[in-house]
């Protein structure tokens, strides 16, 4: 199974959240938008995007050569159109372009999943990264922040920089994805070096590159054996990659990886 690339999240600014989770998930168009209805996604975003949040993003982007980068994720019911709709709205308000070449290349089934499932099934990305370009990552929801961390790592490892991120909704405490050093040190004291070595071998990065919510989730796990067993049980037998296929941001599932790179 392929492994994600992560970079240090130290100093990464808080993710900008637009609306309360209850407001978004109770919206009449939420389910349809999550399942691939473009019109429903546009309606949902129009009703829940926050002017104050847009202003915060505007300040963040000032003076930077920016592209807006929505996460194109395949859900069980279809391609989630909420990030694309939010990106489109932000692009119009901020006057900056949308990147349509970088996409998530696997399906991870994070919606409604446990913390173990989220960490066991890591999002992977592919596409053309422009060196020295600044990117604003856009998603519909933030939970543990792992998908954003993997996108930040993918961009950073190829010479770009994700300078900030925004989501339509999520838990307020999840907005802080930069880990606390004290939390990482506690995790190592609790579970020892053996677990971190296994983690690095399995996922490709050490505890230093966990998000704050991931680290806290592992802190609250009873012991190292429980963590390993539950993560192994949550991983798919043959991986989550879509047999060389990816998500075409315009046409949906089915474009080959080579096509996505243009």
C-alpha positions in Angstrom: 0.0 0.0 0.0 1.3 3.5 -0.9 2.2 5.8 2.0 1.5 9.5 2.3 4.2 12.2 2.6 3.9 14.5 5.5 5.9 17.6 6.5 6.1 19.5 9.8 2.8 21.3 10.7 4.5 23.5 13.3 3.2 27.0 13.0 0.4 26.1 10.5 -2.4 28.5 11.1 -5.8 27.5 12.4 -8.1 26.1 9.8 -10.9 28.6 8.9 -14.3 27.1 9.6 -17.4 28.8 8.2 -20.4 27.3 9.9 -21.5 25.1 12.8 -21.7 21.4 12.0 -25.3 21.2 13.0 -26.2 24.1 10.6 -24.4 22.3 7.6 -25.6 18.8 8.2 -29.2 19.7 8.8 -29.4 21.7 5.6 -31.9 20.4 3.1 -29.2 20.1 0.4 -26.4 18.5 2.5 -26.9 14.8 1.6 -27.4 15.5 -2.1 -24.3 17.7 -2.1 -22.2 15.1 -0.4 -23.4 12.5 -3.0 -22.4 14.6 -6.0 -25.2 17.1 -6.7 -23.5 20.2 -7.9 -26.5 22.5 -7.6 -27.2 21.2 -4.1 -23.6 21.9 -3.1 -23.8 25.4 -4.5 -27.0 26.1 -2.5 -25.5 24.6 0.7 -22.4 26.8 0.4 -24.3 29.9 -0.5 -26.4 29.5 2.7 -23.6 28.7 5.1 -20.4 30.5 4.0 -19.5 33.1 6.5 -18.4 36.7 5.5 -16.1 36.9 8.5 -14.4 33.7 7.5 -13.9 34.9 3.9 -12.4 38.2 5.3 -9.9 36.1 7.4 -8.9 34.2 4.2 -8.6 37.4 2.3 -6.1 38.7 4.8 -4.2 35.5 4.6 -3.9 35.6 0.9 -2.9 39.2 0.6 0.2 39.6 -1.6 0.6 35.9 -2.3 0.5 34.1 -5.7 -2.4 31.8 -4.7 -4.4 28.9 -6.1 -7.4 27.5 -4.4 -7.1 23.7 -4.0 -10.4 21.8 -3.3 -10.1 18.2 -2.2 -12.0 16.0 -4.6 -13.0 13.0 -2.6 -15.0 9.9 -3.6 -17.7 9.1 -1.0 -19.8 5.9 -0.8 -22.7 7.7 -2.5 -20.6 9.6 -5.1 -18.1 12.4 -5.5 -18.4 14.9 -2.7 -19.1 18.3 -4.4 -19.0 20.5 -1.3 -15.3 21.4 -1.4 -15.5 22.3 -5.1 -18.6 24.5 -4.5 -16.8 26.2 -1.6 -13.7 26.7 -3.8 -15.8 28.2 -6.6 -17.4 30.7 -4.2 -14.1 31.7 -2.7 -12.5 32.0 -6.1 -15.2 34.5 -7.1 -15.0 36.5 -3.9 -11.2 36.6 -3.7 -10.4 36.8 -7.4 -7.9 33.9 -7.4 -7.9 30.8 -9.6 -8.9 27.2 -8.7 -6.4 24.4 -9.2 -8.0 21.5 -11.1 -5.0 19.2 -11.6 -4.3 18.0 -8.0 -6.7 15.3 -6.9 -7.1 12.6 -4.2 -6.3 9.3 -5.9 -7.9 6.9 -3.4 -11.2 6.5 -1.5 -10.9 6.3 2.3 -14.4 6.3 3.6 -13.8 8.9 6.4 -17.4 10.2 6.6 -18.8 9.0 9.9 -15.8 6.7 10.5 -14.0 6.1 13.8 -10.7 7.7 14.6 -8.9 4.4 14.0 -10.4 4.1 10.6 -9.4 7.6 9.6 -5.8 7.0 10.6 -5.7 3.5 9.1 -6.9 4.8 5.7 -4.7 7.6 4.6 -5.7 10.0 1.8 -3.2 10.0 -1.1 -2.8 12.7 -3.8 -1.4 13.2 -7.3 -1.1 16.0 -9.8 1.1 18.8 -10.9 2.4 21.0 -8.2 3.8 24.4 -9.3 7.1 25.2 -7.4 6.9 28.3 -5.2 3.1 28.5 -5.7 1.0 29.1 -2.6 -2.1 27.0 -2.2 -5.2 27.4 -0.1 -6.6 23.9 0.8 -10.4 23.6 0.8 -12.5 20.8 2.2 -16.0 20.3 3.5 -15.2 19.0 7.0 -12.3 18.7 9.4 -12.2 16.0 12.0 -8.7 14.7 12.8 -7.1 16.7 10.1 -5.2 13.8 8.5 -6.4 14.4 4.9 -5.3 18.1 5.1 -2.0 17.0 6.6 -1.4 14.6 3.7 -2.3 17.2 1.1 0.0 19.7 2.8 2.8 17.1 2.8 2.2 16.2 -0.9 2.4 19.9 -1.9 5.4 20.7 0.3 7.4 17.7 -0.9 7.0 19.0 -4.5 8.1 22.5 -3.9 4.7 24.2 -3.3 3.3 25.5 0.0 -0.1 25.2 1.6 -0.2 28.5 3.5 -3.7 27.9 5.0 -6.9 25.8 4.9 -10.6 26.4 5.1 -13.6 24.1 5.5 -17.3 24.6 5.5 -17.7 23.0 8.9 -16.0 20.9 11.6 -15.4 20.7 15.3 -13.9 24.0 16.6 -11.1 22.2 18.4 -10.1 20.4 15.2 -9.2 23.8 13.6 -5.8 23.6 15.4 -3.9 20.9 13.4 -0.4 21.9 14.4 0.7 19.4 17.1 1.7 20.3 20.6 5.2 19.1 21.5 4.0 18.1 25.0 1.4 15.9 23.5 4.0 14.1 21.3 6.3 13.6 24.2 3.4 12.2 26.3 2.5 9.8 23.5 6.0 8.5 23.4 6.2 8.0 27.2 2.9 6.2 27.2 3.5 3.8 24.3 7.3 3.6 23.9 9.5 3.7 20.8 8.3 0.4 19.4 4.9 1.8 18.5 6.4 4.8 16.8 8.8 2.6 14.8 5.8 0.4 13.7 3.8 3.6 12.9 6.7 5.0 10.8 7.1 1.7 8.9 3.3 1.4 8.3 2.4 4.9 7.5 5.7 6.5 6.4 6.0 9.2 9.1 6.7 9.5 12.8 4.7 11.0 15.7 6.2 14.4 15.0 4.0 14.7 11.9 0.7 13.7 13.6 -2.0 16.4 13.7 -3.0 17.6 17.1 -6.3 15.6 17.1 -4.5 12.4 15.9 -2.0 12.7 18.7 -4.7 13.2 21.3 -6.7 10.3 20.0 -3.8 8.0 20.4 -3.1 9.4 23.9 -6.5 8.3 24.9 -6.0 4.8 23.6 -5.4 2.2 26.4 -2.1 0.7 25.1 0.1 0.1 22.1 -1.3 -3.3 21.3 -4.8 -1.9 21.1 -3.7 0.8 18.7 -1.9 -1.6 16.4 -4.8 -4.2 16.4 -7.5 -1.6 15.7 -5.6 0.1 13.0 -4.8 -3.2 11.3 -8.4 -4.3 11.5 -9.5 -1.0 10.0 -7.2 -1.2 7.0 -8.5 -2.7 3.7 -7.0 -6.0 2.7 -5.8 -4.8 -0.7 -5.5 -1.1 -0.2 -7.9 1.7 -1.0 -6.3 2.9 -4.3 -8.7 2.8 -7.2 -6.7 0.5 -9.6 -4.7 3.3 -11.3 -7.8 5.5 -11.5 -8.3 8.9 -9.9 -11.0 11.6 -9.5 -11.2 13.9 -12.5 -12.3 17.2 -10.9 -14.5 17.9 -13.8 -15.8 14.5 -15.0 -15.7 12.5 -11.8 -14.3 9.0 -11.2 -12.6 7.3 -14.1 -9.8 9.3 -15.4 -6.4 7.6 -15.3 -3.6 9.0 -13.1 -1.7 9.8 -16.3 -4.6 11.8 -17.6 -5.0 13.7 -14.4 -1.4 15.0 -14.8 -2.2 16.3 -18.3 
